[in-house]
Amino acid sequence: MIEISQNSGLLNPSDQCYFSGCPMWQHSQWDGSLCSPGIHQQKMLYEYSRAFNSVEGNTTFYATPTKERVKGWADLTPTGFQFCFKFPQQITHHLMLAGSQRETEQFLDVMGTIEDRLGSFLIQLPPGFSPQQIDLLAGYLDRLPKSFRYAVEVRHLRFFTNTNDSHLLDQTLSSRGIDRVCFDSRALFSMPAELAKADLLIADAFAKKPRLPVKPRAIAKRPMVRLIGLLTPQQNLPWLEQWADKFALWITQGRQPYIFLHTPDNRLAPQMCREFHKLLQQRLPQLAALPEWPGEGFPSQQGLL
């Protein structure tokens, strides 16, 4: 029987059954909805972390922050909150893991400053990283500190279409207790291409996001899902329903999965997270409701007149 806290949407680390969040913790259009009206950007993480228990830390993909900055982020969040930071692109995309030991050690030394706030690191490999480099990946993973958790995302098509290559990747990861990221862009690409061209946001997402088969299986303790959807939660509902079924199964198996929900502009990404949680509650009624958002505690301007 899964023990789930009933006193708040943010669960204690000992009974946390799943983690969800957005690809960022601040967005100008969350002001007045997720976050308090007129909130300073530096306080957005504080309020975001009272609504969700995790975040996909894309910021580290572009540059490694200072230890002081990382510590400042952690200080704004409650116990149990988890950052899932991406490995820097210098390691994964420019060097493609080869000869990156120094950069990896420097990155993990900085991030280890907040070890109690770290979820699984996301190692996102580029489309050019092929099954022929699986030994390179295995050797790289073997050198990583065992004190951290990791999840690997691949984008080379053969990892999805070739059974032997897919099995070898799964075996490489599972034997090391490392999760495989489930990247799902089906909702985004469900829009006909001609209609997508008419919307600049969706057209841009069409051009930038990979379109790959989905492998919805868990090979370790903490499977991670990254769903790239259309603009509104309702447009993404069929895929949210499917993942709610899968998460309910994983949770009952004793796993602790992550899900990070994206939209082309991420304006309604928090609403999509909340919709997913409601769907999961239908399958796991003992799951606590998410807390009220800080921005929803304020009366509307219309109500003040």
Disulfide bonds with the S-S distance in Angstrom:
none
